[in-house]
């Protein structure tokens, strides 16, 4: 196998840096730059909590419609590492699911019922997830209204977990290593809540990304990771701890930028103002990387 050493590989969260958290769609300019980066030989890997169905509809199909370069492969790691697939100009390959990371089906049934009975005005149950259980804000309701309901939903979801005798913790209340009996967590974001195995995460996604590229004979000289939440730093953490050269882009640094042993970039590093966040910031970084490699 011929070994390839591209100057960069991109490991990208989707909601926020790539897809608008308002419309849930990927701007045409970002699609164009992703395709141009692929054409330059830069590996692009998506590392997301989204389902494979969402990535196919909102990312893969627009890329194929414009034209994915012949011979190229793009990898999509979904549900924080529990699900993954790859796509080429011919479309999507098989979807792989780690069944050991899946939530119990009976718990998912109870959450579906809870949403239908008490929370349907603000959120919907994501039927496309294969391993985690997720709910998401309706696009036609205010985010403030959703976040208010989300707090109540998260408490109910944890109570149902207790009734199923499953150890659970809310992610932003958890001290790592404080409770070895916990098997699942509730992870709230600004537009959704994921209920998942504690074994999934952006670090697992990073590990799968390295394995997928290695199977192609690709060993990047450096990595660029990008996300919009504190949990997204886990992919850069894992890469750094595995001795990869990595820089992380935070497209929503209002939560505070933590101290890290690797470089953390924000829109300010491109001389953009603090109001440039989410896909506006993500698109700016993609375009800057494209200019650098082309």
Secondary structure, DSSP 8 states (H G I E B T S, - for coil): ---B--S-EEEE-SBTTTB-TTT--B-HHHHHHHHHHHHTT-EEEEE-SS-HHHHIIIIIHHHHHH---TT--EEEEEGGGTEEEEEETTEE---EE-GGG---HHHHHHHHHHIIIIITTTEEE-TT-SSSEEEEE-TTS-HHHHHHHHHHHHHHHHHHHHHTT--EEEGGG--TTS-TT--EEEEE-SSEEEEEETT-SHHHHHHHHHHHHHHTTB--S-EEEEESSGGGHHHHHHHHHTT--EEEEES-GGG-----SSEEE-GGGGT--TT--HHHHHHHHHHHHHHHH-
